[in-house]
């Protein structure tokens, strides 16, 4: 959807969220959402599994309902769960995520609602985000920890045929994952799933689409040093990024 205008906000000063409490993640996420609304975004996607797991529902049911009923906030766990039914054949799915995402059991809850026959196995991977953040993607250290977490996951059940990379950082380690997974294991990357889900949402809600500006622009904001953010974001985006530093409160 290149014709739309996008605003990216990274709360890098307070990241990672994965090990923080529900209350802290909620407060941080709500601050970011309010800021994006102020920047003119009526539709916000929480591009973070931990925020989606720990903050989305409360933001939707309390903050939006009471203060901004005309705006919308979407997450990335539900669209991912919706895709699993047509992917797994053994009905056994592994989820790799942060400790916060795993402990929330959001993937288990969302998938069970849709496909009670699918069994979810989870594995927390606390060291993968720091590896990506420090641009140690194609290194022996990355391979070591990817293999370690995969071994722990498959120790739970060898019949897993689908693995969800349940963190926005993990797809950047795809080469390491492919080294240690057989070709018959389906790797679920959320980027395409969430993008298609967003496209479908907009098509089903023309009233929201009418509120979205379409000038093919992209703005980047970070709560930390913009120079450091630009280096990391350029790895994710595959193109040079120039950001502006802001503070959240």
C-alpha positions in Angstrom: 0.0 0.0 0.0 2.6 2.5 -1.0 0.1 5.3 -1.6 -0.7 5.7 2.1 1.2 8.0 4.6 3.0 6.2 7.4 4.3 7.3 10.8 6.7 4.9 12.5 7.4 5.4 16.2 10.1 3.4 18.0 10.2 3.6 21.8 13.9 2.8 21.8 14.7 4.6 25.0 12.5 2.1 27.0 12.9 -1.0 24.8 12.9 -3.9 25.0 9.4 -4.4 26.4 9.6 -8.2 26.6 10.6 -8.5 30.3 8.5 -5.6 31.6 5.3 -6.0 33.6 1.8 -5.8 32.2 1.2 -2.4 33.8 4.4 -0.9 32.5 3.9 -2.2 29.0 0.4 -0.8 29.0 1.4 2.6 30.2 4.3 2.8 27.6 2.1 1.6 24.8 -0.8 4.0 25.7 1.7 6.9 25.7 2.9 5.9 22.2 -0.7 5.5 20.9 -1.7 8.9 22.2 1.4 10.4 20.6 0.6 8.8 17.2 -3.0 10.1 17.4 -1.6 13.6 18.0 0.6 13.2 15.0 -2.6 12.7 12.9 -2.8 8.9 12.8 -6.4 7.7 13.2 -5.3 4.0 12.7 -2.5 2.6 14.8 -0.9 -0.9 14.5 1.0 -2.2 17.5 3.9 -3.7 15.6 5.1 -5.5 18.7 4.0 -8.8 20.0 4.6 -7.9 23.6 2.5 -4.7 23.3 -0.2 -6.5 21.4 -0.3 -9.2 24.2 -0.1 -7.0 27.2 -1.8 -3.7 26.2 -4.0 -4.0 23.1 -7.2 -5.3 24.7 -7.2 -2.8 27.5 -6.5 0.1 25.2 -9.4 -1.0 22.9 -11.9 -1.6 25.6 -11.1 1.3 27.9 -9.1 4.2 26.3 -10.6 4.0 22.8 -14.1 3.3 24.1 -14.1 6.3 26.5 -11.7 8.8 24.9 -11.2 8.2 21.2 -14.1 6.1 19.9 -13.5 7.3 16.3 -9.9 5.9 16.2 -8.7 2.4 16.0 -5.7 0.4 17.4 -4.9 -3.0 16.0 -2.4 -5.7 17.0 -0.4 -8.4 15.3 -1.2 -11.6 17.2 -4.8 -12.1 16.1 -3.9 -11.9 12.3 -1.1 -14.3 12.9 -3.3 -16.8 14.7 -5.9 -16.5 11.9 -3.4 -17.6 9.4 -2.3 -20.8 11.2 -5.4 -22.8 10.4 -4.4 -23.0 6.7 -0.7 -23.6 7.3 -0.1 -26.4 9.9 -0.8 -30.0 8.9 0.1 -31.7 12.1 -1.9 -29.1 14.1 1.2 -28.5 16.2 2.6 -25.0 16.1 5.7 -23.6 17.8 5.9 -19.9 18.9 9.2 -18.2 19.5 8.8 -14.9 21.3 9.9 -12.6 24.2 9.3 -13.7 27.7 6.4 -11.2 27.9 4.7 -12.6 24.9 5.2 -16.2 26.0 4.0 -15.5 29.6 0.9 -13.7 28.4 -0.2 -17.0 26.6 -1.8 -14.7 24.0 -1.0 -17.0 21.1 -2.5 -20.0 22.9 -5.7 -18.1 23.8 -6.2 -16.5 20.3 -5.4 -19.7 18.4 -7.6 -21.9 20.6 -10.6 -19.6 20.0 -10.2 -20.0 16.3 -8.8 -23.5 16.0 -9.3 -25.6 19.1 -7.6 -28.5 17.4 -4.3 -26.7 17.1 -1.8 -27.1 20.0 0.6 -24.3 20.6 4.1 -24.8 22.0 6.0 -21.7 23.2 9.7 -20.9 23.7 11.0 -17.6 25.1 14.1 -16.3 23.3 15.5 -13.5 25.5 18.8 -13.0 23.7 17.6 -12.8 20.1 16.4 -9.1 20.3 19.8 -7.9 21.6 21.5 -9.8 18.8 19.5 -8.0 16.2 19.7 -4.6 17.9 23.4 -4.8 18.0 23.6 -5.9 14.3 25.0 -9.3 15.1 22.7 -10.9 12.6 24.9 -13.1 10.5 27.3 -14.3 13.2 28.2 -17.5 15.0 26.6 -16.1 18.1 23.3 -15.6 16.3 23.5 -19.2 15.0 24.3 -20.6 18.5 21.3 -19.0 20.2 18.8 -19.7 17.3 19.8 -23.4 17.4 19.6 -23.4 21.2 16.0 -22.0 21.3 14.9 -24.3 18.4 16.2 -27.3 20.3 14.3 -26.3 23.4 11.1 -25.8 21.3 11.3 -29.2 19.5 12.1 -30.9 22.8 8.5 -30.1 23.8 7.1 -31.9 20.7 9.0 -33.3 17.6 5.7 -33.1 15.6 5.8 -29.3 15.3 5.5 -28.4 11.6 5.0 -24.7 11.8 7.0 -22.1 13.7 5.8 -18.5 14.3 8.6 -15.9 14.6 6.6 -14.0 17.2 8.7 -10.9 17.4 9.3 -8.2 14.8 13.1 -8.7 15.2 13.2 -12.4 14.5 12.7 -12.4 10.7 16.1 -10.6 10.4 17.6 -13.9 11.6 15.9 -15.9 9.0 19.2 -17.2 7.6 20.0 -18.7 10.9 16.6 -20.3 11.3 16.8 -21.9 7.9 20.2 -23.4 8.8 18.6 -25.4 11.6 15.2 -26.2 10.3 14.3 -28.8 7.7 12.6 -27.6 4.5 9.3 -29.1 5.5 9.0 -26.8 8.5 6.9 -23.8 7.7 8.3 -20.5 9.1 5.6 -17.9 9.7 6.9 -14.4 9.4 4.4 -11.8 10.5 5.3 -9.0 8.1 3.3 -10.2 5.1 0.5 -11.6 7.3 0.0 -8.3 9.1 0.3 -6.2 5.9 -2.4 -8.2 4.2 -4.6 -8.1 7.3 -4.3 -4.3 7.4 -5.1 -4.1 3.7 -8.2 -6.3 4.3 -9.2 -4.1 7.3 -9.1 -0.9 5.3 -11.1 -2.5 2.5 -13.8 -3.5 4.9 -13.8 -0.1 6.6 -14.1 2.6 3.9 -15.0 5.2 6.5 -11.5 4.7 8.0 -9.9 4.7 4.6 -11.4 8.1 3.9 -9.6 9.5 6.9 -6.2 8.1 5.8 -4.0 10.6 3.9 -2.4 9.3 0.7 0.8 11.2 -0.2 3.2 8.2 -0.2 5.1 9.7 2.7 7.0 8.0 5.6 8.0 9.7 8.9 10.2 8.1 11.5 10.3 9.0 15.2 12.3 7.5 18.1 12.4 8.2 21.8 16.1 7.7 21.9 19.1 9.0 19.9 18.1 9.4 16.3 21.5 8.5 14.9 21.5 5.1 16.6 17.9 4.6 15.6 18.7 5.4 11.9 21.4 2.7 11.8 19.1 0.0 13.2 16.0 1.1 11.3 18.0 1.1 8.0 18.7 -2.6 8.6 15.0 -3.4 9.0 13.8 -1.2 6.1 16.6 -2.1 3.7 17.0 1.6 2.9 18.5 4.7 4.6 16.2 6.1 7.4 16.2 9.6 8.8 14.3 10.0 12.1 13.3 12.7 14.6 13.8 12.3 18.4 10.7 12.9 20.6 9.8 12.2 24.2 6.7 10.4 25.5 5.0 11.1 28.8 
